[in-house]
């Protein structure tokens, strides 16, 4: 079984400018009729887990679940605005730990600490630990993703190249060059515009931490990306960003032979294959490593549900988040190709028994990396650091800064922010 490595920076100081009021709980609010609850989601129509959980919960309890859907790219910004205005959406989906810490530190989530002690969390113990803020927990994790390398089997077959396994980054780059058509349309690899595609994997594979202002280890990863862009082995960053290219279209329309992405994407491919929206024949393998023969190190992040302190239906909302985080909820998630936080051998088997799921040994091995490091740790300065790192990431990849200058600027700006 995989091992998560949690990289926290001490404990979060909850004092200073923020003072917590009494923690809300589901017994404190006067309950409205709970024949329906609302849950914040993103891209509902293309994110199978939400519909699957909502329908299973309604079947079990008779309580309907209505999605409050937000575009994925705008999710955290919009949700922050909603909550600052007193929004009463019952359940809030915590897209990542960074946004979770923001809402928790603003006292917008119901404290789950005491309730968790009564729940069966053993199969997701390490994931629960990631949500700890000074001994308190404000959400229940239901999904835990990590990054793997997706590849297009047909494109490898057509090129007469063996399917990738145990790649180093140098081998990955070489394969991408061989598989590119050099026509500006079909590339050997696609690297999405998120900063995590360079910064998070670089930190994971160099025993580093993104909230600490020491980023020189990133330069090799940026150099490689810029080199691959110049050689036509992957799409130019500026083009991908300005035209708002989706990673799904690049891979499912067979415009890229390889793409490293989170395990959440497996559910999307399965759903689109079933709906005849794509013909891609695909597999997964471990994300490339620095050296041959090294243990597999990748990065990842959990996703959770939390109860809004402004909810008028906290009892029903609590029932929903406990269902989603339970073994029963995990089986629902595995049934649509989503990796649940609650994982057992039985649930893993359900996952790989899905029609269309790769079942070869390479894919199964990729599903159990040696170490998964946390994408971005909980930190008081997290939002500001995240903004700085994204800005410098963009400047480097459009060529306005060299990787060396960019990483130095990251260090200076982050250090100044934390003073």
KOLFI-877638 format. One record per residue: residue number from 1; residue in three letters; x, y, z of N, C-alpha, C in turn. Coordinates in steps of 0.05 Angstrom, whole numbers, plus 5000, padded with zeros to 4 digits. Each point is the difference from the previous one (the first is absolute). Example, Ala and Ser with C-alpha at 12.3 -4.5 7.8 and 13.67 -1.06 7.14 Angstrom:
% residues 2
1/ala/5264/4886/5156/4982/5024/5000/5018/5024/5000
2/ser/4993/5021/4986/5016/5024/5001/4985/5022/5014
% end
This chain:
% residues 419
1/unk/5017/4976/5000/4983/5024/5000/5018/5025/5000
2/unk/4990/5021/4987/5015/5024/4998/5004/5013/5028
3/unk/5020/5018/5002/5003/5015/5024/5000/5029/4994
4/unk/4983/5015/5014/4999/5029/4997/5021/5012/5018
5/unk/5013/5020/4990/5019/5016/5016/4988/5027/5004
6/unk/4993/5006/5025/4988/5026/5006/5021/5020/5007
7/unk/5000/5023/4986/5021/5020/5004/4987/5025/5011
8/unk/4996/5002/5026/4987/5023/5012/5022/5018/5012
9/unk/4993/5025/5002/5019/5020/5011/4991/5006/5028
10/unk/5009/4985/5019/4992/5004/5028/4970/4999/5002
11/unk/4989/5015/5018/4971/5002/5003/4990/5027/4991
12/unk/4976/5001/4992/4988/5026/4991/4993/5016/5025
13/unk/5009/5024/5001/4993/5017/5023/4973/5013/4994
14/unk/4980/4993/5016/4973/5009/4995/4994/5027/5013
15/unk/5018/5011/5014/4996/5025/5013/5005/5023/4981
16/unk/5017/5019/5009/5008/5023/4984/4975/5016/4993
17/unk/4995/5004/4974/4977/5017/4992/4974/4985/4998
18/unk/5001/4973/5005/4976/4984/4997/4993/4987/5026
19/unk/4976/5004/5010/4991/4988/5025/4976/4983/4994
20/unk/5001/4975/5008/4979/4982/4995/4977/5004/5021
21/unk/4976/4999/4990/4977/4999/5017/4994/4972/5008
22/unk/4979/4996/5013/4993/4973/5008/4995/4983/4976
23/unk/5010/4975/5000/4998/4983/4977/4971/4992/4996
24/unk/4991/5001/4975/4973/4992/4993/4998/4970/4999
25/unk/4976/4990/5003/4996/4972/4996/4971/4996/4991
26/unk/4995/4976/4991/4974/4996/4988/4976/5002/5020
27/unk/5006/4999/5026/4978/5003/5019/4994/5030/5006
28/unk/5019/5018/4993/4997/5028/5007/4979/5015/4983
29/unk/4997/4992/4975/4983/5015/4982/4971/4988/5001
30/unk/4981/5019/4998/4973/4990/4997/4997/4988/4972
31/unk/4991/4975/4999/4999/4986/4975/4976/5006/4984
32/unk/5004/5007/4974/4979/5002/4981/4994/4971/4990
33/unk/4978/4997/4986/4993/4974/4989/5023/4990/4983
34/unk/5009/4976/5005/5023/4989/4987/4993/4979/4979
35/unk/4981/5007/4983/4994/4981/4978/5018/5006/4976
36/unk/5016/5021/5002/5020/5007/4980/5023/5016/5012
37/unk/5024/4994/4992/5023/5016/5008/5015/5009/4975
38/unk/5016/5021/5003/5016/5010/4978/5030/4995/5005
39/unk/5015/4994/4979/5028/4995/5002/5015/5016/4978
40/unk/5020/5014/5007/5016/5014/4980/5017/4980/4984
41/unk/5000/5003/4974/5015/4983/4982/5014/5016/4978
42/unk/5017/4987/4985/5011/5012/4976/4996/4981/4976
43/unk/4994/5012/4978/4997/4985/4975/4984/4974/5004
44/unk/4976/5003/5011/4984/4977/5008/4996/4980/4977
45/unk/4995/5009/4976/4993/4982/4978/5024/4983/4992
46/unk/5024/5009/5005/5024/4985/4992/5016/4989/5024
47/unk/4988/5001/5024/5013/4990/5024/4982/4978/5012
48/unk/5004/4975/4991/4981/4978/5007/4995/4995/5029
49/unk/5019/5006/5017/4998/4993/5028/4976/5014/5014
50/unk/4995/5025/4992/4978/5014/5013/4973/4987/4995
51/unk/4994/4995/4975/4974/4987/4994/4998/4973/5013
52/unk/5022/4984/4999/4999/4974/5012/4994/5001/5030
53/unk/5014/5018/5015/4996/5002/5028/4972/5011/5007
54/unk/4991/5020/4984/4974/5012/5006/4978/4980/4996
55/unk/5001/4985/4979/4979/4980/4995/5000/4978/5020
56/unk/5024/4991/5008/5002/4978/5020/4990/5010/5027
57/unk/5006/5024/5007/4990/5011/5026/4970/5004/5000
58/unk/4989/5009/4978/4971/5003/4999/4986/4973/5002
59/unk/5011/4980/4986/4989/4973/5002/5001/4989/5028
60/unk/5021/5007/5015/5003/4989/5027/4983/5015/5020
61/unk/4997/5026/4997/4987/5017/5020/4974/5013/4992
62/unk/4995/5002/4974/4977/5014/4990/5004/5030/4998
63/unk/5024/5009/5008/5006/5029/4999/5013/5006/4973
64/unk/4988/5019/4986/5011/5008/4974/5024/5018/5003
65/unk/5018/4999/4981/5024/5017/5001/5001/5017/4975
66/unk/5000/5026/5003/5001/5018/4978/5027/5013/4997
67/unk/5012/4999/4976/5026/5012/4996/4999/5030/4997
68/unk/5018/5014/5013/5004/5028/4995/5026/5001/4984
69/unk/4997/5000/4974/5023/4995/4982/5015/5025/4993
70/unk/5026/4998/5000/5018/5022/4994/5021/4990/4980
71/unk/5008/5017/4981/5022/4993/4982/5025/4993/5016
72/unk/5014/4980/4992/5023/4990/5014/5021/5022/5005
73/unk/5007/5015/4979/5021/5020/5003/4992/5023/5018
74/unk/4974/5004/5004/4991/5022/5017/4990/4990/5028
75/unk/5003/4975/5005/4986/4988/5023/5008/5014/5026
76/unk/5025/5000/5007/5008/5011/5026/4994/5030/5003
77/unk/5004/5015/4978/4995/5028/5001/4970/5005/5005
78/unk/4983/4986/4985/4971/5003/5002/4991/4991/5028
79/unk/5009/4977/5009/4991/4990/5026/5008/5019/5023
80/unk/5024/5011/4998/5009/5020/5020/4981/5024/5001
81/unk/4993/5009/4976/4981/5023/4999/4973/4993/5011
82/unk/4990/4976/4993/4974/4991/5010/5000/4999/5031
83/unk/5021/4988/5011/5000/4997/5029/5003/5027/5015
84/unk/5015/5018/4988/5003/5026/5012/4974/5016/5000
85/unk/4981/4991/4983/4974/5013/4999/4979/4985/5016
86/unk/5009/4980/5015/4981/4985/5017/4985/4978/4986
87/unk/5011/4990/4978/4986/4978/4985/4994/4977/5019
88/unk/4977/4987/4995/4991/4978/5017/5001/4972/4986
89/unk/5015/4998/4978/5004/4973/4988/5008/4981/5022
90/unk/4987/4977/5002/5003/4982/5023/5027/4987/5002
91/unk/5009/4988/4978/5025/4986/5000/5019/5014/4980
92/unk/5025/5003/5009/5020/5014/4983/5021/4980/4993
93/unk/5006/4997/4974/5021/4982/4992/5027/5014/5002
94/unk/5018/4988/5015/5027/5012/5003/5018/4989/4978
95/unk/5004/5017/4980/5014/4991/4976/5029/4992/5006
96/unk/5012/5014/5018/5028/4994/5008/5005/5010/5028
97/unk/5024/4993/5011/5006/5008/5028/5004/5030/5003
98/unk/5009/5013/4979/5005/5029/5002/4973/5014/5004
99/unk/4980/4994/4985/4974/5013/5003/4987/4991/5027
100/unk/5004/4975/5006/4989/4990/5026/5010/5016/5023
101/unk/5026/5005/5001/5011/5015/5023/4990/5028/5001
102/unk/4995/5012/4976/4989/5027/5000/4973/5001/5013
103/unk/4982/4981/4992/4973/5000/5011/5000/4993/5030
104/unk/5017/4982/5008/5002/4992/5028/5010/5023/5017
105/unk/5020/5013/4991/5011/5022/5015/4982/5024/5002
106/unk/4981/5002/4982/4979/5021/5001/4976/4992/5016
107/unk/5001/4976/5012/4979/4990/5017/4974/4996/4984
108/unk/5002/4990/4976/4976/4997/4983/4991/4971/4998
109/unk/5014/4981/5013/4994/4972/4998/4993/4989/5028
110/unk/4983/4980/5000/4993/4987/5025/5023/4982/5009
111/unk/5007/5002/5025/5022/4983/5012/4991/4971/5001
112/unk/5017/4983/4988/4994/4971/4999/5016/4983/5019
113/unk/5017/5013/5016/5020/4986/5016/4988/4979/5018
114/unk/4980/5006/5015/4988/4981/5019/4985/4978/4985
115/unk/4987/5007/4979/4984/4980/4985/5018/4980/4986
116/unk/5024/5009/4990/5018/4981/4987/5009/4978/5018
117/unk/5002/5005/5026/5008/4979/5019/4980/4977/5001
118/unk/4976/5005/4991/4979/4979/5001/4997/4986/4973
119/unk/5015/5009/4980/4997/4988/4973/5022/4980/4994
120/unk/4994/4983/4981/5020/4980/4990/5018/5014/4980
121/unk/5024/5008/5009/5018/5015/4982/5027/4986/4996
122/unk/5003/4975/5010/5025/4987/4999/5011/4997/4971
123/unk/4983/4994/4981/5009/4996/4973/5007/5026/4985
124/unk/4995/5023/5014/5007/5026/4988/5015/5017/5020
125/unk/5013/4987/5020/5012/5014/5022/5020/5022/4991
126/unk/5018/4993/4981/5020/5019/4992/4988/5024/4987
127/unk/4978/4996/4985/4987/5022/4987/4987/5019/5021
128/unk/4987/4989/5020/4988/5016/5021/5021/5018/5014
129/unk/5024/4989/5003/5021/5015/5013/5007/5026/4985
130/unk/4996/4999/4974/5007/5024/4984/4981/5023/5005
131/unk/4977/4995/5011/4980/5021/5005/5002/5011/5029
132/unk/5020/4991/5014/5004/5010/5028/5010/5028/5000
133/unk/4986/5018/5014/5010/5027/5005/4999/5006/5030
134/unk/5024/4999/5012/5002/5004/5029/4982/4981/5015
135/unk/5000/4975/4992/4984/4980/5015/4971/4999/4993
136/unk/4991/5017/4981/4972/5001/4992/4997/4991/4971
137/unk/4978/4988/4993/4994/4992/4973/4973/5010/4992
138/unk/4998/5011/4976/4975/5013/4992/4988/4988/4974
139/unk/5009/4978/4991/4990/4987/4976/5005/4970/5000
140/unk/4985/4985/4985/5004/4971/4997/5009/4994/4972
141/unk/5024/4989/4997/5010/4994/4973/4985/4976/4987
142/unk/4994/5003/4975/4986/4978/4986/5016/4990/4976
143/unk/5018/5016/4989/5015/4993/4976/5029/5008/5005
144/unk/5018/4983/4990/5029/5005/5003/5014/4994/4973
145/unk/5010/5021/4988/5013/4996/4974/5030/5004/5000
146/unk/5013/4987/4981/5029/5004/4997/5005/4999/4970
147/unk/5024/5007/4992/5006/5004/4971/5014/4976/4988
148/unk/4991/4994/4976/5012/4978/4984/5004/5010/4972
149/unk/5012/4983/4983/5004/5007/4972/4980/4984/4983
150/unk/4983/5015/4986/4981/4987/4981/5014/4998/4973
151/unk/4994/4979/4986/5011/4998/4973/4980/4988/4980
152/unk/5003/5007/4975/4982/4991/4979/5012/4976/4986
153/unk/4988/4977/5004/5011/4975/4990/5002/5000/4970
154/unk/4981/5010/4986/5000/4999/4971/5023/5017/4989
155/unk/5005/5023/5012/5022/5017/4990/5027/4986/5004
156/unk/5003/4986/5022/5024/4984/5004/5002/4977/4980
157/unk/4978/4987/4996/4999/4977/4981/5007/5010/4971
158/unk/4988/5022/4992/5005/5010/4973/5029/5008/4996
159/unk/5013/5009/5022/5028/5008/4998/5019/4976/5004
160/unk/4989/4977/5006/5017/4976/5005/5017/5003/5025
161/unk/4989/5013/5020/5015/5005/5025/4985/4985/5023
162/unk/5016/4987/5017/4989/4986/5023/4986/5019/5019
163/unk/4979/4990/5013/4986/5017/5020/5019/5008/5022
164/unk/4997/5024/5010/5019/5011/5020/4997/4987/5027
165/unk/5022/4996/5013/5000/4990/5028/5026/5008/5013
166/unk/4999/5007/5025/5023/5007/5016/5018/5020/4986
167/unk/4987/5021/4989/5015/5020/4985/5015/5019/5019
168/unk/5023/5010/4990/5013/5023/5012/4990/5024/4984
169/unk/5005/5024/5010/4992/5024/4986/5014/5003/4973
170/unk/5025/4991/4999/5015/5001/4975/4987/4982/4979
171/unk/4992/4976/5009/4986/4981/4982/4973/5011/4991
172/unk/4986/5013/5018/4974/5012/4994/5004/5021/4978
173/unk/5019/5017/5003/5005/5021/4980/5008/4988/4973
174/unk/5016/4979/5001/5008/4987/4974/4976/4988/4986
175/unk/4983/4986/5016/4976/4988/4988/4981/5022/4988
176/unk/4997/5022/5014/4983/5021/4991/5009/5011/4973
177/unk/5026/5002/4997/5011/5010/4974/4995/4980/4978
178/unk/5003/4974/5006/4995/4980/4979/4971/4998/4992
179/unk/4982/5005/5019/4971/4996/4995/4987/5025/4988
180/unk/5013/5023/5000/4989/5025/4989/4999/4999/4970
181/unk/4979/5012/4988/4998/5001/4971/5013/5025/4988
182/unk/5008/5019/5018/5012/5025/4991/4982/5015/4981
183/unk/4974/4999/5004/4981/5014/4983/4984/5021/5016
184/unk/5007/5004/5025/4986/5019/5017/4973/4990/5008
185/unk/4994/4974/4995/4974/4989/5007/5002/4976/5019
186/unk/5018/4982/4994/5004/4976/5015/5027/5000/5013
187/unk/5000/4997/5027/5025/5002/5016/5005/4973/5014
188/unk/5025/4997/5006/5008/4976/5016/4990/5001/5028
189/unk/4997/5025/5010/4991/5004/5028/4984/5025/5002
190/unk/4983/5001/5020/4986/5024/5007/5004/5006/5030
191/unk/5009/5024/5006/5003/5008/5028/4981/5023/5005
192/unk/4982/4996/5018/4979/5021/5005/5013/5024/5013
193/unk/4984/5022/5000/5011/5026/5008/5003/5004/5030
194/unk/4988/4982/5016/5002/5003/5029/5029/5000/5009
195/unk/5006/5016/5021/5027/5001/5010/5008/4973/5013
196/unk/4980/4985/5009/5006/4975/5013/5014/4980/4981
197/unk/4996/5003/4973/5012/4982/4981/5030/5002/5000
198/unk/5011/5021/5011/5029/5003/5003/5007/5002/5030
199/unk/4988/5019/5013/5008/5006/5028/4994/4978/5020
200/unk/4976/4988/4998/4993/4980/5020/5016/4974/4996
201/unk/5004/4992/4975/5015/4975/4996/5030/5005/5006
202/unk/5010/5024/4994/5028/5006/5006/5004/5000/5030
203/unk/4982/5011/5015/5002/5000/5030/4999/4972/5010
204/unk/4981/4984/4990/4996/4972/5010/5026/4984/4996
205/unk/5012/5003/4976/5023/4983/4994/5027/5012/5009
206/unk/4999/5022/5014/5025/5012/5011/4998/5006/5030
207/unk/4981/4986/5014/4997/5002/5029/4997/5030/5008
208/unk/4985/5015/4984/4997/5028/5005/4971/5006/5008
209/unk/4996/5026/5007/4974/5009/5010/4993/5026/4987
210/unk/4977/5002/4987/4994/5024/4985/4995/5025/5016
211/unk/4996/4998/5026/4997/5024/5016/5026/5011/5012
212/unk/5022/4986/4995/5026/5009/5009/5014/5013/4976
213/unk/5011/5024/5003/5012/5015/4978/5027/4989/4991
214/unk/5001/4976/4989/5024/4988/4989/4991/4984/4975
215/unk/5003/5011/4976/4988/4989/4977/5019/4993/4977
216/unk/5026/4999/5006/5019/4995/4978/4997/4972/4988
217/unk/4989/4982/5015/4996/4973/4989/4981/4999/4977
218/unk/4985/5021/4996/4980/5001/4978/5012/5006/4973
219/unk/5024/5010/4999/5011/5010/4975/5003/4978/4979
220/unk/5008/4976/5008/5002/4978/4981/4973/4993/4987
221/unk/4979/5001/5016/4973/4994/4990/4990/5021/4981
222/unk/5006/5025/5006/4993/5022/4982/5017/4999/4974
223/unk/5025/4994/5003/5018/4998/4976/4989/4979/4981
224/unk/4991/4977/5011/4990/4978/4984/4974/5009/4985
225/unk/4982/5013/5015/4975/5009/4987/5005/5019/4978
226/unk/5018/5019/5004/5006/5020/4979/5013/4987/4976
227/unk/5018/4981/5006/5014/4985/4978/4979/4985/4984
228/unk/4982/4986/5013/4980/4984/4986/4981/5018/4983
229/unk/4994/5024/5010/4984/5019/4985/5015/5008/4975
230/unk/5025/5007/5003/5016/5009/4977/5003/4979/4979
231/unk/5003/4975/5009/5004/4977/4982/4973/4991/4987
232/unk/4978/5011/5009/4974/4991/4990/4990/4974/5011
233/unk/5012/4991/5023/4993/4975/5013/4975/5004/5017
234/unk/4993/5024/5007/4975/5006/5014/4991/5028/4993
235/unk/4974/5005/5004/4988/5025/4992/5013/5023/5016
236/unk/5003/5023/4986/5010/5024/5013/4981/5009/5022
237/unk/5012/5008/5023/4984/5008/5023/4982/5024/4994
238/unk/5011/5019/4986/4985/5024/4993/4976/4993/4983
239/unk/5002/4982/4982/4978/4991/4983/4979/4986/5017
240/unk/5009/4982/5017/4981/4985/5016/4985/5018/5019
241/unk/5013/5020/5011/4987/5019/5019/4981/5019/4985
242/unk/5009/5011/4979/4984/5021/4986/4976/4988/4986
243/unk/5002/4975/4991/4977/4987/4986/4983/4983/5019
244/unk/5008/5000/5025/4985/4985/5021/4997/4971/4992
245/unk/5022/4988/4992/4999/4971/4993/4994/4984/5024
246/unk/4983/4979/4997/4995/4982/5022/5017/4975/4997
247/unk/5009/4990/5023/5016/4976/4999/4984/4976/4989
248/unk/4974/5000/5005/4983/4978/4990/5000/5000/4970
249/unk/4998/5023/4987/4999/5000/4971/5026/4992/4988
250/unk/5022/5007/5012/5026/4993/4990/5004/4970/5000
251/unk/4992/4987/5022/5005/4971/5002/4978/4984/4986
252/unk/4975/5008/5004/4978/4983/4989/4996/5004/4970
253/unk/5009/5023/4990/4999/5004/4971/5026/4991/4986
254/unk/5016/4986/5016/5025/4988/4990/5019/5020/4987
255/unk/5003/5022/5015/5019/5021/4991/5026/4998/5017
256/unk/5000/4982/5020/5024/4997/5016/5003/4971/5008
257/unk/5024/4989/4996/5005/4972/5006/5004/4994/5030
258/unk/5009/5020/5015/5004/4997/5029/4991/5025/5014
259/unk/4991/4997/5025/4992/5023/5016/5000/4991/5029
260/unk/5014/5015/5017/4998/4993/5028/4978/5017/5013
261/unk/4983/4986/5016/4976/5013/5010/4991/4983/5025
262/unk/4981/5011/5015/4991/4986/5024/4982/4976/4994
263/unk/4998/4982/5020/4984/4976/4996/4970/5006/4997
264/unk/4992/5025/5007/4972/5006/4996/4991/4998/4971
265/unk/5020/5003/4982/4993/5001/4971/4991/4973/4990
266/unk/5007/4979/5014/4992/4973/4990/4969/4998/4998
267/unk/4986/5012/5020/4971/4999/4999/4989/5015/4976
268/unk/5013/5022/4993/4991/5015/4977/5004/4985/4974
269/unk/5022/4987/4997/5005/4984/4976/4979/4978/4998
270/unk/4996/4985/5022/4981/4978/4999/4972/5010/4993
271/unk/4992/5022/5011/4973/5011/4994/4998/5008/4971
272/unk/5021/5013/4989/4999/5009/4972/5002/4976/4981
273/unk/5014/4980/5008/5001/4975/4983/4973/4987/4999
274/unk/4987/4999/5023/4973/4987/5001/4980/5016/4984
275/unk/5003/5027/5000/4982/5017/4985/5008/5003/4970
276/unk/5021/4986/4992/5010/5001/4973/5010/5028/4992
277/unk/5010/5014/5020/5011/5027/4994/5030/4999/4993
278/unk/5012/4978/5005/5029/4997/4993/5005/4971/4993
279/unk/5020/4996/4983/5009/4973/4992/5028/4994/5010
280/unk/5010/5017/5017/5028/4996/5009/5003/4973/5014
281/unk/5021/4986/4993/5008/4975/5014/5024/5008/5018
282/unk/4996/4996/5026/5019/5012/5018/5010/4981/5022
283/unk/5021/5008/5012/5012/4986/5023/5013/5020/5018
284/unk/5008/4992/5024/5015/5017/5018/5026/4986/5008
285/unk/5019/5016/5007/5025/4991/5011/5009/5020/5021
286/unk/5021/4994/5014/5009/5018/5021/5010/5026/4988
287/unk/4997/5022/5014/5011/5025/4991/5030/4998/4998
288/unk/5014/5013/4981/5029/4997/4997/5015/5008/5026
289/unk/5023/4988/5003/5017/5005/5023/5027/5012/4992
290/unk/5014/5010/5019/5026/5013/4994/5021/4980/4990
291/unk/5000/4977/5012/5021/4980/4993/4987/4973/4997
292/unk/5013/4983/4984/4991/4973/4995/5002/4983/5025
293/unk/4980/4984/5004/5000/4982/5023/4992/5012/5027
294/unk/4994/5026/5000/4991/5012/5025/4972/4990/5007
295/unk/4994/5001/5026/4972/4995/5008/4983/5023/4988
296/unk/4974/4994/4996/4983/5019/4986/4989/5020/5020
297/unk/5007/5025/4995/4990/5022/5016/4983/5018/4983
298/unk/4975/5006/5009/4983/5018/4986/4987/5019/5021
299/unk/4981/5015/4991/4986/5018/5019/4970/4997/4997
300/unk/4986/5010/5019/4971/4998/4999/4986/5018/5020
301/unk/4974/4998/5001/4985/5017/5018/4972/4987/5005
302/unk/4990/5002/5024/4973/4989/5005/4978/5021/4994
303/unk/4976/4991/4998/4976/5017/4997/4980/4992/5021
304/unk/4986/5020/5011/4982/4994/5023/4974/5015/4998
305/unk/4981/4992/5016/4975/5015/5004/5000/5012/5028
306/unk/4989/5024/5002/4997/5013/5026/4972/5011/5003
307/unk/4991/5003/5024/4973/5012/5005/5004/5030/5005
308/unk/4985/5015/4985/5000/5030/5002/4987/5008/5027
309/unk/5014/5017/5015/4989/5009/5026/4974/5016/4996
310/unk/4996/5010/4976/4975/5016/4995/4977/4982/4990
311/unk/5006/4974/4997/4979/4982/4990/4976/4999/5020
312/unk/4976/4999/4989/4976/4997/5016/4992/4970/5003
313/unk/5016/4983/4987/4993/4971/5001/5025/4984/5007
314/unk/5013/5007/5022/5026/4989/5007/4998/4970/5006
315/unk/4978/4991/5011/4998/4972/5007/5000/4983/4975
316/unk/4985/5007/4979/4999/4986/4975/5027/5003/4985
317/unk/5011/5023/5002/5026/5005/4987/5022/4982/5012
318/unk/4999/4997/5027/5019/4983/5014/4996/4971/4991
319/unk/4976/4992/4997/4994/4973/4991/5012/4995/4972
320/unk/4998/5020/4983/5011/4996/4973/5030/4998/5000
321/unk/5014/5017/5015/5029/4999/4999/5011/4975/5013
322/unk/4986/4989/5020/5008/4975/5012/4996/4977/4981
323/unk/4978/5001/4985/4996/4979/4980/5021/5001/4978
324/unk/5007/5023/4990/5020/5002/4979/5027/4991/5009
325/unk/5007/5004/5025/5026/4993/5010/5002/4971/5011
326/unk/4978/4986/5000/4998/4973/5011/5009/4978/4980
327/unk/5001/4976/5010/5006/4977/4983/4978/4998/4978
328/unk/4975/5005/5008/4979/4999/4980/5003/5021/4978
329/unk/5007/5024/5008/5006/5021/4981/5024/4993/4983
330/unk/5020/4988/5012/5024/4993/4985/4994/4980/4978
331/unk/4982/4982/5005/4992/4980/4979/4985/5013/4977
332/unk/4984/5021/5007/4987/5015/4979/5020/5014/4982
333/unk/5020/5013/5013/5020/5014/4985/5017/4981/4983
334/unk/5009/4978/5011/5016/4981/4985/4984/4990/4976
335/unk/4974/4998/5003/4983/4990/4979/4998/5019/4976
336/unk/5008/5025/5003/5001/5018/4977/5029/5008/4993
337/unk/5019/4986/5011/5028/5005/4992/5013/5022/5016
338/unk/4990/5007/5023/5012/5021/5017/5015/4987/5023
339/unk/5023/5009/5007/5016/4988/5021/4990/5011/5027
340/unk/4988/4984/5017/4990/5010/5025/5022/5002/5021
341/unk/4995/5017/5020/5019/5002/5022/5000/4974/5017
342/unk/4976/4989/5003/4997/4975/5015/5007/4977/4981
343/unk/5024/4989/5003/5009/4979/4981/5007/4974/5015
344/unk/4989/4979/4989/5006/4973/5009/5006/4983/4976
345/unk/5010/4976/5003/5005/4982/4978/4974/4995/4984
346/unk/4978/4997/5014/4975/4995/4987/4992/5024/4983
347/unk/5003/5024/5010/4993/5023/4984/5019/5004/4976
348/unk/5025/4995/5004/5019/5001/4977/4992/4981/4978
349/unk/4991/4976/5009/4991/4981/4980/4976/5009/4985
350/unk/4981/5012/5014/4976/5012/4987/5009/5020/4978
351/unk/5019/5015/5007/5010/5021/4982/5011/4988/4974
352/unk/5017/4980/5002/5012/4989/4976/4982/4980/4986
353/unk/4978/4993/5012/4980/4983/4986/4982/5016/4981
354/unk/5002/5026/5001/4983/5016/4983/5006/4995/4970
355/unk/4979/4999/4984/5003/4997/4972/5015/5024/4988
356/unk/5021/4994/4985/5017/5021/4988/5024/5008/5016
357/unk/5001/4991/5025/5023/5007/5017/5024/4984/4992
358/unk/5024/5012/4996/5024/4984/4994/5005/4980/5022
359/unk/5006/4975/4993/5004/4979/5020/5028/4987/4998
360/unk/5017/5011/4982/5027/4989/4998/5016/5006/5025
361/unk/5021/4986/5004/5016/5002/5024/5014/5027/5003
362/unk/5007/5013/4977/5013/5026/5001/4980/5020/5012
363/unk/4975/4999/4990/4980/5019/5010/4994/4995/5030
364/unk/4998/4975/5008/4995/4994/5028/5023/5009/5018
365/unk/5024/4998/4990/5023/5009/5016/5000/5030/5002
366/unk/4992/5014/4979/4998/5029/5001/4980/5009/5021
367/unk/4980/4983/5005/4979/5007/5019/5010/4998/5029
368/unk/5024/4989/5004/5011/4997/5027/5029/5010/5001
369/unk/5004/5027/4997/5027/5011/5001/5012/4996/5028
370/unk/5026/5002/5001/5013/4995/5026/4995/5023/5019
371/unk/4999/5024/4990/4995/5023/5017/4985/5022/4986
372/unk/4979/5010/5013/4984/5022/4990/5004/5024/5019
373/unk/5011/5021/4989/5004/5023/5017/4979/5021/4996
374/unk/4994/5014/5021/4978/5019/4999/5006/5023/4981
375/unk/4980/5007/4983/5005/5020/4980/5006/5028/5011
376/unk/4985/5008/5020/5004/5027/5012/4991/4998/5029
377/unk/5018/5005/5018/4994/4997/5029/4982/5022/5010
378/unk/4986/4995/5022/4985/5021/5013/5020/5019/5013
379/unk/4996/5026/4994/5018/5020/5011/4985/5027/5001
380/unk/5005/5016/5021/4986/5025/5003/5004/5018/4975
381/unk/5023/4999/4988/5006/5017/4977/4994/4986/4973
382/unk/4987/4977/5001/4995/4984/4977/4988/5015/4976
383/unk/4978/5015/5003/4988/5013/4977/5019/5020/4987
384/unk/5015/5015/5016/5018/5020/4988/5023/4986/4986
385/unk/5011/4978/5012/5022/4985/4987/4990/4988/4974
386/unk/4977/4988/5001/4988/4988/4976/4999/5020/4977
387/unk/4991/5024/5005/4998/5022/4980/5027/5007/4989
388/unk/5020/5003/5017/5027/5006/4991/5011/4979/4982
389/unk/4998/4975/5009/5011/4978/4984/4986/4997/4973
390/unk/4974/5005/4999/4986/4999/4974/5009/5022/4981
391/unk/5003/5024/5011/5009/5023/4984/5028/4995/4988
392/unk/5018/4991/5016/5027/4995/4991/5001/4976/4980
393/unk/4984/4980/5005/4998/4977/4982/4992/5010/4972
394/unk/4980/5017/4999/4991/5009/4974/5022/5016/4986
395/unk/5014/5017/5015/5020/5017/4988/5023/4983/4988
396/unk/5007/4979/5014/5022/4983/4990/4991/4985/4975
397/unk/4976/4989/4999/4992/4984/4978/4992/5016/4975
398/unk/4995/5026/5003/4996/5016/4976/5026/5013/4991
399/unk/5021/4995/5014/5027/5010/4992/5007/5028/5010
400/unk/4984/5011/5018/5006/5027/5010/5021/4999/5022
401/unk/5005/4977/5012/5021/4996/5019/5014/4974/4995
402/unk/5025/4998/5006/5014/4974/4999/4992/4984/5024
403/unk/5003/4973/5000/4994/4985/5024/5016/5009/5024
404/unk/5025/5007/4995/5017/5009/5022/4989/5026/5013
405/unk/4993/5019/4982/4989/5025/5011/4973/4996/5013
406/unk/4983/4983/4988/4974/4995/5011/5001/4988/5027
407/unk/5017/4980/5004/5002/4987/5027/5012/5019/5021
408/unk/5018/5017/4991/5011/5020/5019/4978/5020/5008
409/unk/4984/5008/4981/4978/5018/5006/4979/4987/5018
410/unk/4995/4974/4996/4982/4985/5018/5011/5002/5029
411/unk/5026/4994/5003/5012/5000/5027/4998/5027/5013
412/unk/5006/5021/4985/5000/5027/5011/4971/5008/5008
413/unk/4981/4995/4983/4973/5009/5005/4987/4984/5023
414/unk/5005/4974/5000/4988/4983/5021/5013/5007/5027
415/unk/5026/5004/5001/5014/5008/5025/4989/5026/5010
416/unk/4995/5019/4982/4990/5027/5008/4971/4997/5011
417/unk/4984/4982/4987/4973/4996/5009/4999/4988/5028
418/unk/5019/4984/5007/5000/4986/5026/5013/5016/5022
419/unk/5012/5023/4993/5014/5016/5021/4980/5011/5020
% end
